[in-house]
Amino acid sequence: MRRFAASPLSLSVTLVIGVALSALPVGAQQRPSSRAGRDSTRRTPADTLTRDQRAAVREATRDARAISRRLSAGDSATRAALADAAAATAFASPEARTILLKAREARERQDSALRSYRATTTQRMSVSMGARKLGLEKLLFRGDNVAEISWRRDVGVWIKPQGSRLMVPMASDVHGDMVSAISIPYFPGREQLWFPSSDFGVAKTDVDERDIIHPLARGAERWYRYETGDSVDIRIANDRVIHLRELRITARKPEWRTFVGSFWFDIDGGQLVRAAYRMAAEIDIWSVANEETARELMEDRELAPVRDSILRARLPRDLYVRDSTRRAQAAARRDPDEDEVPRWVAATFRPAKARLDAITVEYGLYQGKFWLPRAHSATASADFMFMRVPFRMDEKFTYESVDGDFTLPPLPPARDRLAADSSTNPAVVDVGGSNAQISLGTGSGNDRRRQRRDSVQAAVYGSAKVRQCEKDTTWTRIENRYEGAVRVAYELPCDMKRLSESPTLPSETAGDGELFDLRSQEELVKALGLSLQTPWAPQMPKVRIGSDLMRYNRVEGLSVGVEATQTLGAGFTARAVGRIGHADLHANGEFSLARSTGARTVTASMYHRLSALNPEWAGALSLGPSLPAFLYGRDEGFYYRAMGVSLREQREQRRGALEYGLFVERQWTAGDSDVVNTFSLARALGGRRFGINLAAEPGAYAGVSGTVTRLFIEQPRGLRLTGIARAEAATGTFEYARGSIESTISRPLGPTAVALTGAIGSSMGRVPAQRSWMVGGLRTVRGQLPGTQGGDAYWLTRAEVGTRFGAFRPVTFFDIGWAGSRKTFGQIQPQRGAGIGLGLLDGLLRFDIAKGLYPFKGWRSDFYLEAPI
């Protein structure tokens, strides 16, 4: 595999997708999660190191990298001088500086008074997947954890999972557990802020310029600005009053490594009490991948002498020689071009971006003196080509004992990986990472069935489980957390299925609102409004072309766009797109200025463009309808020209999305509706031509429009109910209003899954032809021709039946629908069609063969994105 693939992966682990992947079951991941792990396990054909020897090399490499980073970071006096120079412009008031300094001291100060605690954690992680920019995604997987966490200062951390469940709706069989995702609420040195990765596990005194820039670390003044906000007084027992003060922290410029947020501190002690924050900019994965690759190459050069010294001192001579030889051979074989992302990859697989919309942190005061985490939440998303992947994580902690007197057994000792006899000692266990397989050796026995069972268990959980469960009903797993800063012991049942069937787990049908205090989270997130932004700081504009800027239709033929974007700061981004089609040679352009918080975006645009009827169906100008148009000369869309201005707002919510706006535009017929030189593969091979485009009615309009999507019910292995409502009203050449409602219900029934979609729409006033509904074709009545019926009202129903599990699902379907004048509703026979299909990834990709039943009675085949099942 090319090396460049590791950079976007590690970046996504830090932000969105890898956050989810890092919580997959032990044994489900094979690649090392850390940079040191990738360095030490990149194997060559001559690699003869054992698993334990590679692990020892990996640990030494990790330590060498930490030393190398400290050396390259420069001396503390220089960093302090730079921070002092930046402090002159970092604080809006002396009070903001005082609050930051107190918060910094509290973050670095070890709480020596807290001796112990026992808590129950409830955790839910959800990752979804969809193909719509503004739509409802399907659940890819969900993990639930309930665990008892016990900590004593003189012992360490013991985790006893009470229940752990991993649900993948499209899969027929799921092995593993989610216990490695369980968060530890507190340990000495734990970071006060929360981020679902190891980077923010342990508080680091100084800013690390090569990683995410912590807003409270020493030296952060160079990257952030601080100002005070609101204040709140809280009265607790014995008439004690706690004074809270808000510190609004904003990055100096929009960088993905920095944050903006609202942070509340106890003024007296400097302790963080609650916070809401997000990254200051979204991340372009390919751009950052190249930057990170260049940085890693530089680090490799700086690391080499330090690593060699540590390995020479720590490893046996024969192992040091073999590892040195192996690394030299790997370096000799490396192609320098492998380290860069190929341009064709970056251009083809776009968009490729991720963003962190919001993190909330809440602390509670216990025993009148200990601030401990009470609740965390995070929402993020990634866009990759036509896929959108939202991520959500919530967790809460309930404390049964704080600073109490209870006993804990000592953590089992870790074995020396290089000791020859340690694998035979039952008193020691291996130390793994949260993403690593646990392996101690092989069990013995003569029974073939038991050996087969044990080999499966060893592959998933490590042979330590097999060995310990030969003599007991529980087994112990040891993990190194937070880059080796904390050792954690898990007490697990030998029958791991008990965790997924535990009565302590919430019901599969329980919504997030039943488990977590979403109202409190929403109140915190309100602080992350449009006004909380980085200052105005224009960045260099970026110009690009890519597959996401290409489309194909009956009017333009192949249309290629060029995009220029510029991040301006203060939340603003300017975007300009110009394009021209080879068939009509008509230039189109759009300029927009957007201000965004991630989950909320306000966009002002002016445009001269080709627009589509019914973009909610097949007429959208995107990848989906472009494929069949090019391959077999069948364009599902109808198009008209539009020129005007618009102001729109889009809000993404936990269970849906909302978009609404104003527009003023002139509309007219695409003068090239009878274009005859539009090429398609079907025309080249069989002489097939596109159908005639719609003749629009010229006019000028001012109006409003809105779309609401809502997920009403989502049961991972049960009922799912979604709804979409759309409305538009305009005045001008004609006055009209139109609206539609669409809903889909799906659920498994025995060995099958069924889905039923219903939609209806109507209008008032005189609706121009280009704002009518066209029924017939792929997204309405399959087996019929696009636009078989059209008018100012419509209805349709689509029914599908397939196999229960959706990774690879055969489907049968039946569609019926009608469109026409609302005055003739029910007087004209509706269209009908039926067929069979094959869906992949729960309908994300779909291939259908449909037979028209009325009025068209021919056969059609279609490949498209996003189906109900």
Beta strands, then each sheet from edge to edge (+ up, - down):
strand 1: 116-129
strand 2: 138-152
strand 3: 156-167
strand 4: 224-235
strand 5: 241-251
strand 6: 259-266
strand 7: 272-279
strand 8: 283-284
strand 9: 352-366
strand 10: 370-384
strand 11: 387-402
strand 12: 431-433
strand 13: 474-481
strand 14: 486-493
strand 15: 542-544
strand 16: 550-553
strand 17: 557-569
strand 18: 572-581
strand 19: 587-596
strand 20: 600-612
strand 21: 639-653
strand 22: 656-668
strand 23: 699-714
strand 24: 720-732
strand 25: 736-749
strand 26: 752-765
strand 27: 773-775
strand 28: 789-791
strand 29: 793-803
strand 30: 808-820
strand 31: 831-840
strand 32: 845-854
strand 33: 859-865
sheet 1: 4+ 5- 6+ 7- 9+ 10- 11+ 1- 2+ 3- 14- 13+ 12+
sheet 2: 4+ 5- 6+ 7- 9+ 8-
sheet 3: 15+ 17- 16+
sheet 4: 15+ 17- 18+ 19- 20+ 21- 22+ 23- 24+ 25- 26+ 29- 30+ 31- 32+ 33-
sheet 5: 27+ 28-
end
